[in-house]
Amino acid sequence: MVPSRRKEEGEKQHQQRRRRQQQKEEGEDHRRRRQQQQQQEVENRRRQERQSRRHQQREAEEERRRRHVEDDEEIVEGDEEQ
């Protein structure tokens, strides 16, 4: 093989290795970004579920208080009627 030809082949192989390495890194970056995005989605879903549960608990507590007050008022009215 002629030295210049060997040099060309070496350059080609070097470029191919570099291209494969770059593709591999891009693939890893893509996978990492997708993983982070999925993790973020899971965290957002959990946060929304927590907020929803808190909201429901708050509404239920307010409803219990309102009923309790209404019951107390009925008892007071009943006492006044007697």
N, CA, C and O atoms as CSV, one atom per row, in Angstrom:
chain,resi,resn,atom,element,x,y,z
A,1,MET,N,N,0.839,-1.184,0.000
A,1,MET,CA,C,0.000,0.000,0.000
A,1,MET,C,C,0.886,1.251,0.000
A,1,MET,O,O,1.910,1.300,0.681
A,2,VAL,N,N,0.494,2.206,-0.736
A,2,VAL,CA,C,1.243,3.453,-0.851
A,2,VAL,C,C,0.996,4.267,0.421
A,2,VAL,O,O,-0.128,4.289,0.921
A,3,PRO,N,N,2.016,4.930,0.949
A,3,PRO,CA,C,1.867,5.678,2.196
A,3,PRO,C,C,0.683,6.664,2.182
A,3,PRO,O,O,-0.039,6.781,3.171
A,4,SER,N,N,0.492,7.366,1.065
A,4,SER,CA,C,-0.609,8.340,1.033
A,4,SER,C,C,-1.956,7.614,1.107
A,4,SER,O,O,-2.903,8.106,1.720
A,5,ARG,N,N,-2.027,6.440,0.476
A,5,ARG,CA,C,-3.263,5.649,0.510
A,5,ARG,C,C,-3.531,5.175,1.950
A,5,ARG,O,O,-4.665,5.215,2.427
A,6,ARG,N,N,-2.481,4.735,2.616
A,6,ARG,CA,C,-2.607,4.287,4.001
A,6,ARG,C,C,-3.067,5.441,4.880
A,6,ARG,O,O,-3.880,5.273,5.788
A,7,LYS,N,N,-2.531,6.599,4.588
A,7,LYS,CA,C,-2.914,7.784,5.355
A,7,LYS,C,C,-4.395,8.095,5.148
A,7,LYS,O,O,-5.099,8.437,6.098
A,8,GLU,N,N,-4.871,7.975,3.893
A,8,GLU,CA,C,-6.289,8.223,3.599
A,8,GLU,C,C,-7.175,7.220,4.344
A,8,GLU,O,O,-8.195,7.587,4.929
A,9,GLU,N,N,-6.772,5.964,4.312
A,9,GLU,CA,C,-7.547,4.921,5.004
A,9,GLU,C,C,-7.574,5.202,6.508
A,9,GLU,O,O,-8.613,5.067,7.154
A,10,GLY,N,N,-6.448,5.585,7.043
A,10,GLY,CA,C,-6.367,5.899,8.467
A,10,GLY,C,C,-7.267,7.070,8.820
A,10,GLY,O,O,-7.941,7.066,9.851
A,11,GLU,N,N,-7.268,8.082,7.941
A,11,GLU,CA,C,-8.134,9.249,8.165
A,11,GLU,C,C,-9.603,8.828,8.130
A,11,GLU,O,O,-10.400,9.249,8.969
A,12,LYS,N,N,-9.949,7.994,7.154
A,12,LYS,CA,C,-11.337,7.528,7.032
A,12,LYS,C,C,-11.767,6.787,8.280
A,12,LYS,O,O,-12.842,7.036,8.826
A,13,GLN,N,N,-10.924,5.882,8.722
A,13,GLN,CA,C,-11.242,5.110,9.929
A,13,GLN,C,C,-11.362,6.035,11.145
A,13,GLN,O,O,-12.236,5.873,11.997
A,14,HIS,N,N,-10.461,6.996,11.188
A,14,HIS,CA,C,-10.479,7.933,12.305
A,14,HIS,C,C,-11.790,8.731,12.297
A,14,HIS,O,O,-12.418,8.922,13.338
A,15,GLN,N,N,-12.189,9.192,11.108
A,15,GLN,CA,C,-13.438,9.949,10.992
A,15,GLN,C,C,-14.635,9.073,11.357
A,15,GLN,O,O,-15.573,9.531,12.010
A,16,GLN,N,N,-14.594,7.814,10.931
A,16,GLN,CA,C,-15.702,6.904,11.264
A,16,GLN,C,C,-15.790,6.691,12.774
A,16,GLN,O,O,-16.876,6.719,13.354
A,17,ARG,N,N,-14.634,6.477,13.400
A,17,ARG,CA,C,-14.628,6.305,14.858
A,17,ARG,C,C,-15.163,7.550,15.548
A,17,ARG,O,O,-15.960,7.475,16.483
A,18,ARG,N,N,-14.702,8.702,15.060
A,18,ARG,CA,C,-15.151,9.956,15.652
A,18,ARG,C,C,-16.667,10.115,15.465
A,18,ARG,O,O,-17.368,10.526,16.389
A,19,ARG,N,N,-17.170,9.786,14.262
A,19,ARG,CA,C,-18.600,9.902,13.986
A,19,ARG,C,C,-19.400,8.940,14.868
A,19,ARG,O,O,-20.435,9.314,15.418
A,20,ARG,N,N,-18.916,7.698,15.002
A,20,ARG,CA,C,-19.613,6.729,15.864
A,20,ARG,C,C,-19.628,7.199,17.308
A,20,ARG,O,O,-20.647,7.088,17.990
A,21,GLN,N,N,-18.512,7.719,17.774
A,21,GLN,CA,C,-18.423,8.219,19.142
A,21,GLN,C,C,-19.398,9.379,19.340
A,21,GLN,O,O,-20.079,9.462,20.362
A,22,GLN,N,N,-19.456,10.271,18.354
A,22,GLN,CA,C,-20.360,11.411,18.442
A,22,GLN,C,C,-21.812,10.928,18.467
A,22,GLN,O,O,-22.616,11.424,19.257
A,23,GLN,N,N,-22.149,9.967,17.611
A,23,GLN,CA,C,-23.510,9.430,17.586
A,23,GLN,C,C,-23.851,8.766,18.915
A,23,GLN,O,O,-24.963,8.899,19.428
A,24,LYS,N,N,-22.876,8.053,19.458
A,24,LYS,CA,C,-23.081,7.398,20.749
A,24,LYS,C,C,-23.356,8.436,21.830
A,24,LYS,O,O,-24.270,8.274,22.638
A,25,GLU,N,N,-22.565,9.495,21.839
A,25,GLU,CA,C,-22.763,10.553,22.838
A,25,GLU,C,C,-24.110,11.241,22.650
A,25,GLU,O,O,-24.795,11.549,23.625
A,26,GLU,N,N,-24.492,11.482,21.387
A,26,GLU,CA,C,-25.780,12.116,21.120
A,26,GLU,C,C,-26.914,11.205,21.591
A,26,GLU,O,O,-27.912,11.672,22.141
A,27,GLY,N,N,-26.748,9.900,21.368
A,27,GLY,CA,C,-27.753,8.939,21.820
A,27,GLY,C,C,-27.872,8.937,23.337
A,27,GLY,O,O,-28.975,8.887,23.880
A,28,GLU,N,N,-26.734,8.993,24.016
A,28,GLU,CA,C,-26.745,9.033,25.481
A,28,GLU,C,C,-27.380,10.326,25.978
A,28,GLU,O,O,-28.143,10.317,26.944
A,29,ASP,N,N,-27.062,11.441,25.314
A,29,ASP,CA,C,-27.660,12.723,25.690
A,29,ASP,C,C,-29.169,12.662,25.519
A,29,ASP,O,O,-29.925,13.114,26.379
A,30,HIS,N,N,-29.597,12.091,24.387
A,30,HIS,CA,C,-31.034,11.984,24.113
A,30,HIS,C,C,-31.715,11.122,25.174
A,30,HIS,O,O,-32.772,11.481,25.693
A,31,ARG,N,N,-31.101,9.987,25.489
A,31,ARG,CA,C,-31.662,9.082,26.492
A,31,ARG,C,C,-31.736,9.786,27.848
A,31,ARG,O,O,-32.733,9.684,28.562
A,32,ARG,N,N,-30.667,10.498,28.187
A,32,ARG,CA,C,-30.612,11.204,29.465
A,32,ARG,C,C,-31.697,12.291,29.527
A,32,ARG,O,O,-32.379,12.437,30.541
A,33,ARG,N,N,-31.846,13.045,28.436
A,33,ARG,CA,C,-32.883,14.085,28.411
A,33,ARG,C,C,-34.272,13.472,28.532
A,33,ARG,O,O,-35.125,13.997,29.247
A,34,ARG,N,N,-34.500,12.354,27.831
A,34,ARG,CA,C,-35.808,11.700,27.883
A,34,ARG,C,C,-36.075,11.193,29.296
A,34,ARG,O,O,-37.191,11.303,29.803
A,35,GLN,N,N,-35.045,10.641,29.925
A,35,GLN,CA,C,-35.180,10.140,31.292
A,35,GLN,C,C,-35.514,11.281,32.250
A,35,GLN,O,O,-36.384,11.140,33.110
A,36,GLN,N,N,-34.819,12.418,32.100
A,36,GLN,CA,C,-35.085,13.568,32.963
A,36,GLN,C,C,-36.499,14.088,32.745
A,36,GLN,O,O,-37.180,14.477,33.693
A,37,GLN,N,N,-36.935,14.092,31.482
A,37,GLN,CA,C,-38.281,14.565,31.174
A,37,GLN,C,C,-39.319,13.650,31.825
A,37,GLN,O,O,-40.295,14.122,32.408
A,38,GLN,N,N,-39.099,12.341,31.720
A,38,GLN,CA,C,-40.036,11.398,32.335
A,38,GLN,C,C,-40.059,11.573,33.845
A,38,GLN,O,O,-41.126,11.540,34.459
A,39,GLN,N,N,-38.895,11.759,34.446
A,39,GLN,CA,C,-38.805,11.969,35.892
A,39,GLN,C,C,-39.567,13.228,36.281
A,39,GLN,O,O,-40.286,13.240,37.281
A,40,GLN,N,N,-39.410,14.285,35.495
A,40,GLN,CA,C,-40.098,15.547,35.758
A,40,GLN,C,C,-41.610,15.348,35.669
A,40,GLN,O,O,-42.361,15.882,36.485
A,41,GLU,N,N,-42.051,14.572,34.670
A,41,GLU,CA,C,-43.484,14.315,34.520
A,41,GLU,C,C,-44.029,13.559,35.733
A,41,GLU,O,O,-45.118,13.859,36.221
A,42,VAL,N,N,-43.267,12.580,36.212
A,42,VAL,CA,C,-43.688,11.808,37.385
A,42,VAL,C,C,-43.794,12.726,38.601
A,42,VAL,O,O,-44.772,12.670,39.346
A,43,GLU,N,N,-42.779,13.573,38.796
A,43,GLU,CA,C,-42.799,14.501,39.933
A,43,GLU,C,C,-43.976,15.463,39.832
A,43,GLU,O,O,-44.626,15.754,40.836
A,44,ASN,N,N,-44.256,15.959,38.627
A,44,ASN,CA,C,-45.387,16.878,38.441
A,44,ASN,C,C,-46.700,16.179,38.758
A,44,ASN,O,O,-47.573,16.752,39.410
A,45,ARG,N,N,-46.839,14.936,38.296
A,45,ARG,CA,C,-48.066,14.177,38.545
A,45,ARG,C,C,-48.262,13.971,40.043
A,45,ARG,O,O,-49.366,14.138,40.561
A,46,ARG,N,N,-47.184,13.608,40.734
A,46,ARG,CA,C,-47.277,13.404,42.192
A,46,ARG,C,C,-47.651,14.695,42.906
A,46,ARG,O,O,-48.466,14.690,43.828
A,47,ARG,N,N,-47.051,15.803,42.472
A,47,ARG,CA,C,-47.340,17.100,43.088
A,47,ARG,C,C,-48.817,17.439,42.884
A,47,ARG,O,O,-49.487,17.890,43.813
A,48,GLN,N,N,-49.320,17.223,41.674
A,48,GLN,CA,C,-50.730,17.520,41.404
A,48,GLN,C,C,-51.649,16.635,42.241
A,48,GLN,O,O,-52.676,17.093,42.743
A,49,GLU,N,N,-51.271,15.363,42.389
A,49,GLU,CA,C,-52.086,14.456,43.201
A,49,GLU,C,C,-52.105,14.918,44.658
A,49,GLU,O,O,-53.150,14.901,45.307
A,50,ARG,N,N,-50.941,15.330,45.165
A,50,ARG,CA,C,-50.877,15.817,46.553
A,50,ARG,C,C,-51.750,17.052,46.719
A,50,ARG,O,O,-52.510,17.164,47.681
A,51,GLN,N,N,-51.632,17.982,45.768
A,51,GLN,CA,C,-52.428,19.210,45.856
A,51,GLN,C,C,-53.913,18.883,45.790
A,51,GLN,O,O,-54.721,19.475,46.507
A,52,SER,N,N,-54.263,17.945,44.934
A,52,SER,CA,C,-55.662,17.561,44.789
A,52,SER,C,C,-56.172,16.940,46.085
A,52,SER,O,O,-57.271,17.256,46.542
A,53,ARG,N,N,-55.363,16.048,46.680
A,53,ARG,CA,C,-55.769,15.418,47.946
A,53,ARG,C,C,-55.931,16.481,49.031
A,53,ARG,O,O,-56.904,16.458,49.784
A,54,ARG,N,N,-54.976,17.414,49.110
A,54,ARG,CA,C,-55.057,18.479,50.119
A,54,ARG,C,C,-56.326,19.305,49.915
A,54,ARG,O,O,-57.022,19.656,50.868
A,55,HIS,N,N,-56.601,19.601,48.662
A,55,HIS,CA,C,-57.784,20.410,48.345
A,55,HIS,C,C,-59.056,19.666,48.773
A,55,HIS,O,O,-59.961,20.252,49.366
A,56,GLN,N,N,-59.105,18.370,48.462
A,56,GLN,CA,C,-60.277,17.575,48.838
A,56,GLN,C,C,-60.406,17.487,50.356
A,56,GLN,O,O,-61.510,17.581,50.893
A,57,GLN,N,N,-59.299,17.309,51.037
A,57,GLN,CA,C,-59.326,17.244,52.501
A,57,GLN,C,C,-59.809,18.564,53.077
A,57,GLN,O,O,-60.604,18.589,54.017
A,58,ARG,N,N,-59.320,19.668,52.504
A,58,ARG,CA,C,-59.727,20.987,52.973
A,58,ARG,C,C,-61.229,21.176,52.776
A,58,ARG,O,O,-61.928,21.655,53.669
A,59,GLU,N,N,-61.715,20.792,51.591
A,59,GLU,CA,C,-63.157,20.926,51.329
A,59,GLU,C,C,-63.972,20.053,52.281
A,59,GLU,O,O,-65.008,20.480,52.790
A,60,ALA,N,N,-63.500,18.829,52.517
A,60,ALA,CA,C,-64.219,17.930,53.422
A,60,ALA,C,C,-64.238,18.503,54.837
A,60,ALA,O,O,-65.258,18.442,55.524
A,61,GLU,N,N,-63.111,19.059,55.268
A,61,GLU,CA,C,-63.028,19.653,56.608
A,61,GLU,C,C,-63.977,20.850,56.718
A,61,GLU,O,O,-64.661,21.011,57.729
A,62,GLU,N,N,-64.018,21.677,55.689
A,62,GLU,CA,C,-64.924,22.825,55.705
A,62,GLU,C,C,-66.377,22.355,55.747
A,62,GLU,O,O,-67.205,22.938,56.448
A,63,GLU,N,N,-66.677,21.304,54.996
A,63,GLU,CA,C,-68.036,20.753,54.986
A,63,GLU,C,C,-68.399,20.228,56.372
A,63,GLU,O,O,-69.507,20.463,56.852
A,64,ARG,N,N,-67.467,19.515,57.023
A,64,ARG,CA,C,-67.722,19.003,58.385
A,64,ARG,C,C,-67.982,20.150,59.355
A,64,ARG,O,O,-68.899,20.088,60.174
A,65,ARG,N,N,-67.163,21.200,59.252
A,65,ARG,CA,C,-67.345,22.362,60.132
A,65,ARG,C,C,-68.707,23.016,59.899
A,65,ARG,O,O,-69.411,23.379,60.841
A,66,ARG,N,N,-69.055,23.156,58.626
A,66,ARG,CA,C,-70.330,23.796,58.289
A,66,ARG,C,C,-71.489,22.975,58.849
A,66,ARG,O,O,-72.426,23.528,59.424
A,67,ARG,N,N,-71.423,21.664,58.681
A,67,ARG,CA,C,-72.480,20.795,59.210
A,67,ARG,C,C,-72.532,20.870,60.730
A,67,ARG,O,O,-73.609,20.901,61.327
A,68,HIS,N,N,-71.357,20.899,61.345
A,68,HIS,CA,C,-71.284,20.965,62.801
A,68,HIS,C,C,-71.947,22.254,63.292
A,68,HIS,O,O,-72.714,22.240,64.255
A,69,VAL,N,N,-71.645,23.356,62.624
A,69,VAL,CA,C,-72.239,24.645,62.994
A,69,VAL,C,C,-73.744,24.586,62.784
A,69,VAL,O,O,-74.503,25.048,63.635
A,70,GLU,N,N,-74.189,24.022,61.660
A,70,GLU,CA,C,-75.625,23.909,61.395
A,70,GLU,C,C,-76.300,23.047,62.467
A,70,GLU,O,O,-77.385,23.379,62.943
A,71,ASP,N,N,-75.654,21.945,62.841
A,71,ASP,CA,C,-76.210,21.077,63.884
A,71,ASP,C,C,-76.317,21.839,65.206
A,71,ASP,O,O,-77.330,21.743,65.900
A,72,ASP,N,N,-75.280,22.589,65.552
A,72,ASP,CA,C,-75.299,23.384,66.781
A,72,ASP,C,C,-76.430,24.397,66.745
A,72,ASP,O,O,-77.116,24.608,67.746
A,73,GLU,N,N,-76.624,25.025,65.589
A,73,GLU,CA,C,-77.699,26.015,65.472
A,73,GLU,C,C,-79.057,25.356,65.645
A,73,GLU,O,O,-79.949,25.926,66.273
A,74,GLU,N,N,-79.224,24.154,65.091
A,74,GLU,CA,C,-80.493,23.431,65.228
A,74,GLU,C,C,-80.736,23.075,66.694
A,74,GLU,O,O,-81.860,23.169,67.186
A,75,ILE,N,N,-79.681,22.669,67.377
A,75,ILE,CA,C,-79.823,22.328,68.805
A,75,ILE,C,C,-80.230,23.562,69.589
A,75,ILE,O,O,-81.116,23.497,70.441
A,76,VAL,N,N,-79.589,24.683,69.305
A,76,VAL,CA,C,-79.909,25.938,69.999
A,76,VAL,C,C,-81.353,26.324,69.713
A,76,VAL,O,O,-82.093,26.696,70.624
A,77,GLU,N,N,-81.758,26.234,68.430
A,77,GLU,CA,C,-83.138,26.569,68.090
A,77,GLU,C,C,-84.121,25.646,68.797
A,77,GLU,O,O,-85.182,26.083,69.244
A,78,GLY,N,N,-83.765,24.368,68.895
A,78,GLY,CA,C,-84.614,23.396,69.583
A,78,GLY,C,C,-84.758,23.757,71.041
A,78,GLY,O,O,-85.854,23.639,71.588
A,79,ASP,N,N,-83.697,24.193,71.694
A,79,ASP,CA,C,-83.723,24.571,73.104
A,79,ASP,C,C,-84.595,25.821,73.288
A,79,ASP,O,O,-85.327,25.943,74.270
A,80,GLU,N,N,-84.502,26.738,72.328
A,80,GLU,CA,C,-85.270,27.964,72.450
A,80,GLU,C,C,-86.765,27.685,72.318
A,80,GLU,O,O,-87.576,28.357,72.953
A,81,GLU,N,N,-87.137,26.697,71.495
A,81,GLU,CA,C,-88.543,26.392,71.275
A,81,GLU,C,C,-89.175,25.790,72.523
A,81,GLU,O,O,-90.374,25.956,72.751
A,82,GLN,N,N,-88.398,25.105,73.317
A,82,GLN,CA,C,-88.987,24.424,74.481
A,82,GLN,C,C,-89.356,25.339,75.559
A,82,GLN,O,O,-89.860,24.902,76.594
